[in-house]
């Protein structure tokens, strides 16, 4: 039997003014928080539907927000507090906590399907690392059989160079990698327009 692959979802509490801050100029603080809540719920449902293994919701700043608690109640979902530090530190901690093959995702990629996650889990049986690139130069998923600190430390997150730098680090560490098809996430006004076209059930307008 193939080993189970855990899924760690990193999520920010949908607090107006703090959630989806890049979209506040376009949407306003309240609507941006509502969008964050919707995408978080969809991400959880997609991860559970994939059926690859245990799913954990890693919460920032902590698991006390009512949205986190409601998801935990609905889905019997374990909640954990994200560690302090930058995105790399938080992803590394989530990977290390499972002690086995793990996929780490955020809640900004509404294009994710259960099949994408199953494909990523399958890829980890053939390679040590799996990536799903984002069309903005980052990635929407990273998975690994074990946690490699060198993939995450001292990275300039949120830039168009993240994917290229990660590829360099994978090669430097001598790790095998499989990259799956590129997906898109929601970070800008143009992304919102795409969301309205392609996934109107999630869109706010």
N, C-alpha and C positions, 0 to 999 in steps of 0.2 A: 504493500500500500504506500502511495506517495505521501511524503510528509506534509503536514498542514502548513499553510502559509498565513501568518497573521497579517492583519491590516491595522495600521495605526493611523487614525485620522486626527490631524492637528487642526483645532478649531478655535476661533476667537469668539468670545461672548458677543451676541448682537446688541451691544450697548450703543445707543445713538451718540454720534460724535467720535466713537472709537472704532466702530466696525466699518469696513470698506471705505476707509478715509479718502482714498483717491477718487471715489465716486461721489463724495458729498457735494462737490461743486455742481455736479450734474443732477443729482437726485435729491439732495437735502439729507440731513443727518438721520431723520426718522426712517425715510424710505430706504436709505442705504443699510440701516440695521435690519429692516424687514427682509431685504434681499439676502443679507447674510444668513438670517434665520432660515429662509426657504432653501438656500443652497446647502446649508448644513444638514437639514433634514433629508434632502435628496441624496446627499453624499452618503449618509448613514444607511439609508434604504438600499442604495446601490451596492455598498460594501457587504451588507448582510446578504443580499440576493446573490452575490458572487459565490458564496459558500466555500471559500478557500480555506477558512480557518477562523480563529477568534478575531473579533473586531473590538478595538478599544478606542474611545473618544478621549483625546488628550486636550484638556480645556485650559484656556487662558482668559483671564488671569487665574481662575480657579474654577472648580466644578459647581459653585453655588448658584449660578444663574438659573432662572426658572426654565429656560430653553434647554439647557443641558439636563436638568433633572427630569423634564418631561420626556426627552428622548431616552433617557435611561429607563424610565418607567415603561414606556411603550415597547421597548425592544429588549428589556433585560440587559442593557448595555453597560459594561463597566466604564466608569469615569476616572480619569487620572489628571492631576494638575501638571501642566507643562512646567518644565524646569526653567529657572532663570537663565538669561543669556540670549544670544542671537538665534536666528532661525536654525543655523547649523547645530548649535548646542541642543536645541529642542528636538530636532530630527534624530540626532545621534542618540539622545537619551531614550527616545521612543523605540528606536531600533534595538538598542542594547537591552531594554527591559524584557523583551520577549524571549531571548535566548535561542532563537531559531530564525528560519527564513521569514522575512517581514517586508511588507510593502508599506511605504509611508506616503500619504497623500494629504492634501489640504482640502478646503471646501470651495475653492475658486474655479473648479473645472466642471461646469454643468454638462459637458460633453461626455463625461465618463459613463460607460455602461458596465454592467456586470461582466460582460464578455471581455472588455478591456482588462479588468482586474484578473479574470481567470487566465487570460493570455500572459499577463505579467507573472502570475504565480507559476505557470508552466515554464516560463523562460528561466526562472530561478532553479529549475531542475537541470538545465543545460549550461547555465552560466552563473558566475558568482554575483553579478550585479545586473539589474535591469533598469532601464530608463524609458520613460515616455516623455519625449521633448515637448515643450510648449512653443507655439509659433512666435513668441516674443524673445526667444533666446535663452529661456530658462527651462525648467522641466516641471511637469505636473505630477510625476510619480518617480520615486526612486525606491528600489528594493534591493535587498542584499541578504545573503545567507547568514552572514555575521556582520556586526557593526565595525566599520572601518573609520576611525577618527579622522584619518587623512583626507577623507572625501568631504568633510564638513567644516574643518577649522579654517579660520582666517580667509573667509570668502566674502566678497562684496555682493551681498544678496540683493535681489530686486533689480538686477541689471541685465543687459543683453549678453553678457559674457559668462553667465553662470554655467550654461550647458557646455560651452567650449572648455572652460576651466575644469569642469568635472570630468570631461573626457580625458584631458591631460593627466589628471590625478589618477584616474582608473588605470591608464597606461603605465604611469610611473610606479604604481603599486603592483603591477603585473597581474591585474585581475581580468578575468574574462567578463564580457558584457554583451548583452543583447539590447538593442534599441527597437522599440515598437513605433508604430505610426504616430506622427505628431498630432497633438490635440491643441485646443485653445482654452484660455481661461478668461475670467472677467475682471479686468483691471482698469479699463478706460472707457471713454464715451463711445468709441467705435465698437468695443466689446459689448456694450449695452445694446447697441443697435443690432448686433448679430444675435444676441440673446432673444431679442424681441422677434426677429425673423425666424430663428431656428427652434427656439424653445419657448413659445409664447406662454405656456402654462406657468413658467417660472418668472417671466417678466412682470414688471409692476404696472405697465401702461396698457 
